Amino acid sequence: MSDRQTGKVSGGGSDPARVRVLIHAAAPPTEPGAVEQAYHRISAELAGTPGLLGNELLRLADDPGRFVVMSEWASLAAFRSWEAGARHRGTTAPLRRYQQPPVDRPFGIYEVAATY
């Protein structure tokens, strides 16, 4: 039976239990730097959060006002536990107003703008 049939993840040495969460955001022209500021503020508050392995702020290479925040979690259960917790909404509030749907194209090329 192949890995595709069993659902097992193979190769690359990554832990199949880990999950990545992507949040798309855009800075309005009147607020350059707003997404970066919100990202840094939130990341500082999230330091030490159980199950959070790290996060990155990715900037769309051909549209520098559009971003993806990618967080990596030890497991889906760890992410869901944090998401259901009391701190989640307050901690992530600074970025919420900048959230946008993904750019309407089949792929994007992103530069790493910051990492925690």
Secondary structure by P-SEA (a helix, b strand, c coil): cccccccccccccccccbbbbbbbbbbcccccaaaaaaaaaaaaaacccccccbbbbbcccccccbbbbbbbcccaaaaaaaaaccccccccccccccccccccccbbbbcccccc
